[in-house]
Amino acid sequence: MAKKIESKVIDVLKRGTPFGRLEEGDVFNENLKIEDVWINMGPQHPSTHGVLRLVLALQGERIVDMEVVIGYLHRGTEKLAEFRTYHQFIPLTDRLDYLASPAMNFGYVLAVEKLAGIEVPIRAEYIRVLMAELARISSHLLWLATHALDIGAMTVFLYCFREREMILDLFEMATGGRLITTYYRIGGVANDLPDYFLDRCEEFCEIFPKRVEDYDALLYSNRIWLSRTVNIAKISAEKGLALGLSGPSIRGSGVNWDLRRSNPYSVYDKLDFEVAVFDGCDVYARYLVRRKEMLESCKIVKQCIEWLKKNPGGEVQAKVPKVFKPPVGEVYQAVEAPKGELGFYIVSDGSQRPYRLKIRAPSFANLMSLPEMCKGHLVADVVAAIGSIDVVLGEVDR
């Protein structure tokens, strides 16, 4: 349990917001002898699994301290890797962030290929990037839908799921699965894209930017949305970096760090796109980052479609032995997953199974910033703060 805080002056986050919240310079009266009240928020989760518990220390309705309690899911994924071959572990990566399983596959197979020195066919690389960026859009759509719903906007939920369903249809067409795709393989992908896939994908890319305008009409300058997001859950770039924030959460604090640009992998260095960065440091800035990222991912998908149409046919799988034994050694490979830096550290002893495997999951690191974001805010703001970092507990309790 975090240390109980005495009722003295609270170093509140400096902000001026409506509804009678603290203005800059306001402090609690240090002469008041108010005992902190400790309450449980949870265990709960937007998916109702009951896997996230927050212990809040309150003075009135204002948060003075917080402890994030995790571990209710206790999957043991990293230990399971030691008892499965390198190929058999791929389906387990789907379950880390089950809202963007291609991105999870991507990080793992890249690490294994780096360890074994496998060169992936160029066609497979473009297919991988295409699927990963569709997964990024799908993940951000579900985030926006549920985040807006938590704050009180229901129509956005229906709009976002309308477009997300189109992406899931594309996944089903290419992989046979909608949520858990298990499409990537060590050395490439499971199979080439089916007929008409690229045409259907192109149709989505034409429709999607117009649909983002629909979301903007509902949220972008909505007074209620602004009051619940602007200057809420602020975290500076310095504190965010010290706590290991990555992905949209750190780019919303003005840090231009995206592994697709900062440390390119696959064919991202051949593609034209902008890194979404905003310096508001609050919930609204993190919303703006993801909004722009969806549009930039759509641009990447269109470029992949163009290349694949110009270069039909070709191998999508390198020759990898069925009894796969990478050389003795260790490797770390990270990718820019929808929620941030996803890294796989693998130690090989030359056998068919990893000797050790460690996952650097973005949600786990991002969740540690929640107490810093929430101190000085109201209990109602915790919901907005949690939503803004887009946590998936499959990554946290891996």
C-alpha positions in Angstrom: 0.0 0.0 0.0 1.3 3.4 -0.9 2.3 5.7 2.0 -0.5 7.6 3.6 -0.2 11.3 2.8 -0.6 13.9 5.5 -3.2 16.7 4.9 -0.8 19.5 3.9 -0.4 21.6 0.8 -0.9 19.4 -2.3 1.2 20.0 -5.4 -1.7 20.1 -7.8 -1.4 20.0 -11.5 -1.6 23.6 -12.7 -4.7 24.1 -14.8 -7.7 26.3 -15.1 -10.9 24.4 -15.9 -14.6 24.9 -15.6 -17.0 23.5 -13.0 -15.2 25.0 -10.0 -12.1 22.9 -10.2 -8.8 24.2 -8.9 -7.3 27.2 -10.6 -3.5 28.0 -10.7 -2.3 28.9 -7.2 -5.2 27.3 -5.4 -4.1 25.0 -2.5 -5.7 23.0 0.2 -5.8 24.7 3.6 -2.9 23.2 5.5 -4.5 23.9 8.8 -7.4 21.7 8.1 -7.1 18.3 9.9 -8.6 16.1 7.2 -7.8 12.4 7.2 -7.2 10.9 3.9 -9.8 8.4 2.9 -8.6 5.3 1.1 -11.1 3.7 -1.4 -10.9 0.9 -4.0 -11.8 1.8 -7.5 -12.3 -1.7 -9.0 -11.1 -4.3 -9.6 -12.7 -3.4 -12.9 -11.9 -2.9 -16.5 -13.8 -1.5 -19.5 -14.2 -5.1 -20.7 -15.6 -6.1 -17.3 -12.9 -8.7 -16.6 -12.2 -7.4 -13.2 -8.4 -7.2 -13.7 -7.5 -3.6 -12.8 -7.7 -2.2 -9.2 -6.9 1.4 -8.3 -6.5 2.3 -4.6 -7.2 6.0 -4.2 -6.3 8.3 -1.4 -8.9 11.1 -1.3 -9.4 14.5 0.4 -13.0 15.1 -0.5 -13.3 14.1 -4.1 -9.7 15.1 -4.9 -7.0 12.5 -5.4 -3.9 13.0 -3.3 -2.3 9.6 -4.0 -2.9 6.4 -5.9 -1.6 2.9 -6.2 -2.2 0.8 -9.3 -2.7 -2.9 -8.3 -2.3 -5.4 -11.1 -1.8 -9.2 -11.4 -5.4 -10.5 -11.5 -4.9 -12.0 -14.9 -1.6 -13.8 -14.2 -1.2 -15.4 -17.7 2.4 -16.4 -17.5 2.9 -15.9 -21.2 6.7 -15.4 -21.0 7.1 -18.7 -19.1 4.9 -20.5 -21.6 7.3 -19.5 -24.3 10.0 -21.7 -22.8 7.9 -24.8 -23.3 6.9 -24.2 -26.9 8.8 -24.0 -30.1 9.4 -20.7 -31.8 6.6 -21.4 -34.2 4.2 -22.6 -31.6 4.5 -19.4 -29.6 3.1 -17.2 -32.4 -0.6 -17.7 -31.4 0.2 -16.7 -27.9 1.4 -13.3 -29.1 -2.0 -12.6 -30.5 -3.4 -12.7 -27.0 -1.1 -9.9 -25.7 -3.1 -7.1 -27.3 -6.0 -9.0 -28.8 -7.3 -5.7 -30.3 -4.3 -5.5 -32.6 -3.0 -9.0 -32.9 -1.1 -8.5 -36.2 1.1 -5.9 -34.5 1.9 -8.4 -31.7 2.8 -11.1 -34.3 5.0 -8.5 -36.1 7.2 -7.7 -33.1 7.8 -11.4 -32.2 8.6 -12.7 -35.7 11.0 -9.8 -36.4 12.9 -10.7 -33.2 13.2 -14.3 -34.2 14.3 -13.4 -37.7 16.9 -11.0 -36.3 18.2 -13.8 -34.1 18.4 -16.3 -36.9 19.4 -13.9 -39.7 16.4 -14.7 -41.9 15.7 -12.4 -44.9 12.0 -11.9 -45.5 10.7 -11.6 -49.1 9.8 -8.0 -50.0 6.2 -8.9 -50.9 5.7 -10.3 -47.4 7.2 -7.2 -45.9 4.6 -5.0 -47.6 1.8 -7.3 -46.6 2.9 -7.3 -43.0 3.0 -3.5 -42.9 -0.4 -3.2 -44.5 -2.0 -5.6 -42.0 -0.2 -3.9 -39.1 -1.5 -0.5 -40.0 -5.0 -1.8 -40.5 -4.7 -3.2 -37.0 -3.5 0.2 -35.7 -6.6 1.9 -37.2 -8.8 -0.8 -35.7 -7.2 -0.5 -32.3 -7.6 3.3 -32.3 -11.2 3.1 -33.4 -12.1 0.8 -30.5 -10.2 3.1 -28.2 -12.0 6.2 -29.4 -15.4 4.4 -29.3 -15.0 3.2 -25.7 -13.1 6.3 -24.4 -15.9 8.6 -25.7 -18.5 6.2 -24.2 -16.8 6.3 -20.8 -16.9 10.1 -20.9 -20.5 10.2 -22.0 -20.7 10.3 -25.8 -22.5 7.3 -27.2 -23.0 8.1 -30.9 -19.2 8.0 -31.5 -19.2 4.4 -30.3 -21.6 3.4 -33.0 -19.8 5.3 -35.7 -16.3 3.9 -34.8 -17.6 0.3 -34.7 -19.1 0.8 -38.1 -15.6 1.4 -39.6 -13.9 -1.2 -37.4 -16.3 -3.8 -38.7 -15.0 -3.1 -42.3 -11.4 -3.8 -41.1 -12.4 -7.0 -39.3 -14.1 -8.1 -42.6 -10.7 -7.6 -44.3 -8.9 -9.6 -41.7 -11.4 -12.4 -42.1 -10.9 -12.4 -45.8 -7.1 -12.6 -45.6 -6.6 -14.8 -42.5 -9.9 -16.5 -41.6 -9.9 -14.8 -38.3 -11.4 -11.5 -37.2 -9.9 -10.7 -33.8 -7.1 -13.3 -33.4 -5.5 -13.6 -36.8 -2.2 -15.5 -36.2 -1.3 -14.4 -39.8 2.5 -13.7 -39.5 5.1 -16.5 -39.7 8.8 -16.6 -39.1 10.1 -15.7 -42.5 6.9 -14.1 -43.9 3.2 -14.5 -43.7 0.9 -17.6 -43.7 -0.5 -17.0 -47.2 -0.7 -14.4 -50.0 -3.6 -12.0 -50.0 -6.8 -13.4 -51.6 -8.3 -12.0 -54.8 -10.2 -8.7 -54.4 -8.6 -8.0 -51.0 -6.6 -5.1 -52.3 -9.7 -3.6 -54.0 -11.8 -3.9 -50.9 -9.0 -2.4 -48.9 -8.7 0.5 -51.3 -12.5 1.1 -50.9 -12.0 1.4 -47.2 -9.1 3.8 -47.6 -11.3 6.0 -49.7 -14.2 6.0 -47.2 -12.3 6.3 -44.0 -11.0 9.9 -44.1 -14.6 11.1 -44.6 -15.8 9.1 -41.6 -13.1 10.7 -39.4 -14.8 14.0 -40.3 -18.0 12.5 -38.8 -16.1 11.8 -35.5 -14.7 15.4 -35.6 -18.2 16.8 -36.0 -19.2 15.1 -32.7 -16.1 15.6 -30.7 -13.5 18.0 -32.0 -14.9 21.2 -30.6 -17.7 19.7 -28.4 -17.9 21.7 -25.2 -18.5 18.7 -22.9 -15.7 16.7 -24.6 -13.3 19.6 -24.2 -14.2 20.2 -20.5 -13.6 16.5 -19.8 -10.3 16.3 -21.7 -8.5 19.6 -22.0 -5.9 20.2 -19.1 -7.0 16.8 -17.6 -4.4 14.2 -16.6 -1.4 16.3 -17.7 2.1 14.8 -17.7 5.2 16.5 -18.9 7.6 15.1 -21.5 10.3 14.8 -18.8 8.2 12.9 -16.4 6.7 10.7 -19.1 10.1 9.7 -20.4 11.3 9.0 -16.8 8.3 6.7 -16.3 8.8 4.8 -19.6 5.8 6.2 -21.5 5.7 5.5 -25.2 3.4 5.5 -28.2 0.6 8.1 -28.5 0.8 8.7 -24.7 4.3 10.2 -25.0 3.7 11.8 -28.4 0.8 13.7 -26.8 3.4 15.3 -24.5 5.4 16.7 -27.5 8.0 13.9 -27.8 8.7 13.0 -31.4 9.5 9.3 -30.9 8.0 6.7 -33.2 10.0 3.6 -33.9 8.7 3.4 -37.4 10.7 6.7 -38.0 13.2 6.7 -35.1 14.4 3.1 -35.6 12.9 1.9 -38.8 12.1 -1.8 -39.4 10.6 -3.7 -42.3 9.8 -1.3 -45.2 8.7 1.7 -43.1 11.8 3.7 -44.4 10.4 3.4 -47.9 7.0 4.9 -47.0 5.8 8.4 -46.7 4.0 9.4 -43.5 4.1 11.9 -40.7 4.6 11.2 -37.0 1.6 12.6 -35.0 2.9 14.8 -32.2 1.1 17.3 -30.0 2.4 19.1 -27.0 -0.8 19.6 -24.9 0.3 16.9 -22.5 -3.3 16.1 -21.6 -6.1 13.8 -22.5 -7.1 16.0 -25.4 -3.6 15.9 -26.9 -3.5 12.1 -26.7 -6.9 12.1 -28.5 -5.4 14.3 -31.3 -2.4 12.1 -31.7 -4.5 9.0 -32.2 -6.9 10.8 -34.5 -4.0 11.9 -36.8 -2.4 8.5 -36.6 -5.4 6.8 -38.0 -5.3 9.1 -41.1 -1.5 8.5 -41.4 -2.0 4.8 -41.2 -4.6 5.0 -43.9 -1.9 6.8 -46.1 0.6 3.9 -45.4 -2.0 1.3 -46.3 -2.7 3.1 -49.6 1.0 3.1 -50.4 1.3 -0.6 -49.7 -1.7 -1.4 -51.9 -0.1 0.6 -54.7 3.1 -1.3 -54.4 1.4 -4.7 -54.2 -0.7 -4.0 -57.3 2.4 -2.9 -59.2 4.2 -6.0 -58.2 1.8 -8.9 -58.3 3.0 -12.4 -57.4 6.2 -13.4 -55.7 7.2 -15.3 -52.6 5.6 -14.5 -49.2 7.5 -16.9 -47.1 11.3 -17.5 -46.7 12.6 -21.0 -46.5 12.6 -21.9 -42.8 13.3 -25.5 -41.7 10.4 -27.2 -39.9 12.8 -28.1 -37.1 13.8 -24.6 -36.4 16.9 -24.0 -34.2 18.3 -20.5 -34.2 21.9 -20.1 -33.2 23.0 -19.5 -29.6 22.6 -15.8 -28.7 20.3 -13.1 -27.6 18.3 -10.4 -29.3 16.0 -7.5 -28.6 13.6 -6.2 -31.3 10.9 -3.5 -30.8 8.1 -2.3 -33.0 5.7 0.6 -32.8 2.5 -1.1 -31.7 -0.8 0.9 -31.4 -0.2 1.5 -27.7 3.6 2.1 -27.8 6.9 0.3 -27.9 6.4 -3.4 -28.0 9.7 -5.2 -27.5 10.8 -8.9 -27.4 14.0 -10.0 -25.7 14.9 -13.6 -26.6 17.8 -15.7 -25.3 18.5 -18.8 -27.4 20.5 -21.8 -26.3 20.4 -23.4 -29.8 17.4 -25.6 -29.1 13.9 -25.5 -30.7 12.5 -23.4 -27.8 13.6 -20.0 -26.4 15.7 -20.4 -23.3 14.2 -17.1 -22.0 11.7 -14.7 -23.4 10.8 -11.3 -22.0 8.2 -8.9 -23.4 8.4 -5.1 -23.1 4.7 -4.4 -23.2 3.7 -0.8 -23.7 0.5 -1.0 -21.6 2.5 -2.1 -18.6 4.9 0.8 -18.7 2.2 3.3 -19.6 0.0 2.3 -16.7 2.7 3.3 -14.3 2.2 6.9 -15.2 -1.4 6.9 -14.0 -0.7 8.1 -10.4 1.3 11.0 -11.8 -1.5 12.0 -14.1 -4.3 11.8 -11.5 -2.9 13.5 -8.4 -4.8 16.7 -7.8 -7.7 15.7 -10.0 -11.2 14.6 -9.2 -12.4 11.0 -9.0 -14.4 11.5 -12.2 -11.2 12.4 -14.0 -9.7 9.0 -13.4 -11.9 7.5 -16.0 -10.7 10.0 -18.6 -7.1 9.4 -17.6 -7.3 5.6 -17.9 -8.9 5.9 -21.2 -6.3 8.3 -22.6 -3.5 5.8 -22.2 -5.4 3.0 -23.8 -4.6 0.1 -21.6 -5.1 -3.6 -22.5 -4.6 -5.9 -19.6 -3.5 -8.8 -21.8 -0.2 -6.9 -22.1 0.0 -5.9 -18.5 -0.5 -9.3 -16.8 1.3 -11.2 -19.5 
